[in-house]
Amino acid sequence: MKIAVVGGGIAGLTAAYRLHPRHEVTLFEKSRRVGGNAYGYRTRDGVEVDIAVAAFGRAGYPNFYKLLDEFGIETAMCPNSFMSFHDLDTNSGIYMTTTLSGFLTQGLAALKPSKVWNLARLPVGLARAQKLRESGQLDGKTLRELLAMVPEFTGDTRTILLCVMCLLSSMSIAELLDAPARFFLEKLACHHDVISPKALYSVRAIKKGTQAYVRALANRIEGHIRLGADIRAVVRSAKEGVTLVMESGETHAFDRVVFACPADTALKLLDSPTDDERRLLGAWRYKDGRVVLHRDPASFPPRALVQAYTYLYRKGPDGEIAETSVNGALWFEPQAPDTCDYFSSQYPNFDLNPALIEFETVLRTPVFDFTSVETTKLLPRLNGVRGSYYCGSYFGFGLHEDAVTSALAVAKAVDAEART
Ligand SMILES: Cc1cc2nc3c(=O)[nH]c(=O)nc-3n(C[C@H](O)[C@H](O)[C@H](O)COP(=O)(O)OP(=O)(O)OC[C@H]3O[C@@H](n4cnc5c(N)ncnc54)[C@H](O)[C@@H]3O)c2cc1C
């Protein structure tokens, strides 16, 4: 079949790679690069760093790791690194350092009984929360309500939990508090290694950076990728299949189309969506998040306390965490030299010296709220209707594994349809 794939993130690349060359595939990507949120950037020093997607826990990414194995792409632990949580107002925090210099920089503060106690409460609180989920007591409840139900989820424990959920969802704390508790606990159950000491060896990065697999996938479909593709509409008809109408007026005819772009974009492109498409795709809101590559350490704790992920947070009047940025310290990436001093800050909530900003961009991510997560189980039924298929991270928990799994499902369904 002639198949158009719309979107060149990990979902679109995986779908196109799996469908080619049995089918005649063309991948249309709106921007001038493939990879979507797997964003490699070559710094002035000539190092290719990952400014967005970077880490994958072994527990929750079986299909993604299989794909890496297919290409012989190696992963590595982030040595000597865990997470730090730094209060921007008090210049103090929780620094989960694994090195002697990190320990010495904190001094006796690291051993304060209240700190150790707070850390020990996290697994107890999580176990209690998972029991509540399993017994159905969290159905219809928000994360704010869950926090009130679990006595362990206060103080430092709450700070750690919410910061990690910001990392895992690209959502803000305000958005998370109103989000469905059950969904996020299911996500934490699936990605259980991220929020435990197991993370030290189980959460891994790509040895040569994410562009290693992005390039490997793109190379397999070389000559079949159109960058800078400006699609105006996708028109479907029972007899003529699918037509992509470009902004230039050009048209391209296909038998099938795979939408691997955000759900809201797919809906906008569709000339006459079905009721189901309107309802299921229309449930998704997206967030345009600022991501800044910079070398400004002014708001950070001393370098010995900075970890691969360092959260810079502020508390609200009730003394609980109210907002945070998620900051990647890029010298922990396996491909970066120790001399690297770049940070990648997602939604910076602190002042940045403009002279120390090297690059910034806006990345789109789905918002997981009560309306959108209700569609997750229903989305696969759109596949195969009116010559259209859908995939992307919004089919699951919003991570690479979800994008890959949904793309593999699309490739399988297209093949099955082609055989009939
Ligand atoms: C800062 C940040 C860090 C993250 N870190 C991680 C991480 O460490 N691990 C992890 O698993 N996940 C992480 N994620 C989540 C990440 O978004 C998903 O894992 C995954 O990359 C999403 O893939 P996708 O293919 O579904 O969508 P995207 O990557 O968003 O790809 C969609 C593609 O469609 C293209 N497109 C949009 N509109 C059109 C159009 N009209 N025509 C053609 N093309 C179009 C876009 O340009 C884009 O290339 C992170 C996200 C962000 C923002």
The ligand as a MOL file (V3000), in Angstrom:
LIG
                    3D

  0  0  0     0  0            999 V3000
M  V30 BEGIN CTAB
M  V30 COUNTS 53 58 0 0 0
M  V30 BEGIN ATOM
M  V30 1 C 11.6410 18.2490 27.8520 0
M  V30 2 C 11.0990 16.8630 27.6430 0
M  V30 3 C 11.8070 15.7840 28.1490 0
M  V30 4 C 11.3210 14.4690 27.9680 0
M  V30 5 N 12.0570 13.4350 28.4600 0
M  V30 6 C 11.6650 12.1540 28.2150 0
M  V30 7 C 12.5040 11.0530 28.5920 0
M  V30 8 O 13.6030 11.2510 29.1140 0
M  V30 9 N 12.0320 9.7910 28.3410 0
M  V30 10 C 10.8410 9.5730 27.7150 0
M  V30 11 O 10.4830 8.4120 27.4940 0
M  V30 12 N 10.0500 10.6060 27.3440 0
M  V30 13 C 10.4250 11.8730 27.5700 0
M  V30 14 N 9.6370 12.9300 27.1390 0
M  V30 15 C 8.3080 12.6610 26.5280 0
M  V30 16 C 8.3630 12.6210 24.9670 0
M  V30 17 O 7.5010 13.6390 24.5350 0
M  V30 18 C 7.8880 11.2700 24.4510 0
M  V30 19 O 8.7130 10.2510 25.0130 0
M  V30 20 C 8.0320 11.0640 22.9280 0
M  V30 21 O 9.2540 11.5620 22.4830 0
M  V30 22 C 6.8700 11.5910 22.1370 0
M  V30 23 O 7.0020 11.0530 20.8490 0
M  V30 24 P 5.8700 11.2130 19.7370 0
M  V30 25 O 6.4290 10.6670 18.4850 0
M  V30 26 O 4.5950 10.6690 20.2510 0
M  V30 27 O 5.6390 12.8010 19.6300 0
M  V30 28 P 6.6350 13.9850 19.2530 0
M  V30 29 O 8.0120 13.6970 19.6800 0
M  V30 30 O 5.9710 15.2150 19.7700 0
M  V30 31 O 6.6140 13.9780 17.6730 0
M  V30 32 C 5.5540 14.5110 16.9030 0
M  V30 33 C 6.1320 14.9850 15.5920 0
M  V30 34 O 5.0580 15.4300 14.7580 0
M  V30 35 C 5.5040 16.5800 14.0830 0
M  V30 36 N 4.3320 17.3330 13.6190 0
M  V30 37 C 3.4940 18.1120 14.3420 0
M  V30 38 N 2.5600 18.6470 13.5450 0
M  V30 39 C 2.7940 18.1750 12.2910 0
M  V30 40 C 2.1680 18.3780 11.0400 0
M  V30 41 N 1.0960 19.1690 10.8890 0
M  V30 42 N 2.6750 17.7530 9.9570 0
M  V30 43 C 3.7760 16.9420 10.0750 0
M  V30 44 N 4.4130 16.7370 11.2280 0
M  V30 45 C 3.9230 17.3410 12.3370 0
M  V30 46 C 6.3180 17.3140 15.1260 0
M  V30 47 O 7.1460 18.2970 14.5280 0
M  V30 48 C 7.0740 16.1690 15.7520 0
M  V30 49 O 8.2920 15.9070 15.0850 0
M  V30 50 C 10.0930 14.2540 27.2850 0
M  V30 51 C 9.3840 15.3560 26.7770 0
M  V30 52 C 9.8780 16.6480 26.9370 0
M  V30 53 C 9.1240 17.8130 26.3490 0
M  V30 END ATOM
M  V30 BEGIN BOND
M  V30 1 1 1 2
M  V30 2 1 2 3
M  V30 3 2 2 52
M  V30 4 2 3 4
M  V30 5 1 4 5
M  V30 6 1 4 50
M  V30 7 2 5 6
M  V30 8 1 6 7
M  V30 9 1 6 13
M  V30 10 2 7 8
M  V30 11 1 7 9
M  V30 12 1 9 10
M  V30 13 2 10 11
M  V30 14 1 10 12
M  V30 15 2 12 13
M  V30 16 1 13 14
M  V30 17 1 14 15
M  V30 18 1 14 50
M  V30 19 1 15 16
M  V30 20 1 16 17
M  V30 21 1 16 18
M  V30 22 1 18 19
M  V30 23 1 18 20
M  V30 24 1 20 21
M  V30 25 1 20 22
M  V30 26 1 22 23
M  V30 27 1 23 24
M  V30 28 2 24 25
M  V30 29 1 24 26
M  V30 30 1 24 27
M  V30 31 1 27 28
M  V30 32 2 28 29
M  V30 33 1 28 30
M  V30 34 1 28 31
M  V30 35 1 31 32
M  V30 36 1 32 33
M  V30 37 1 33 34
M  V30 38 1 33 48
M  V30 39 1 34 35
M  V30 40 1 35 36
M  V30 41 1 35 46
M  V30 42 1 36 37
M  V30 43 1 36 45
M  V30 44 2 37 38
M  V30 45 1 38 39
M  V30 46 1 39 40
M  V30 47 2 39 45
M  V30 48 1 40 41
M  V30 49 2 40 42
M  V30 50 1 42 43
M  V30 51 2 43 44
M  V30 52 1 44 45
M  V30 53 1 46 47
M  V30 54 1 46 48
M  V30 55 1 48 49
M  V30 56 2 50 51
M  V30 57 1 51 52
M  V30 58 1 52 53
M  V30 END BOND
M  V30 END CTAB
M  END
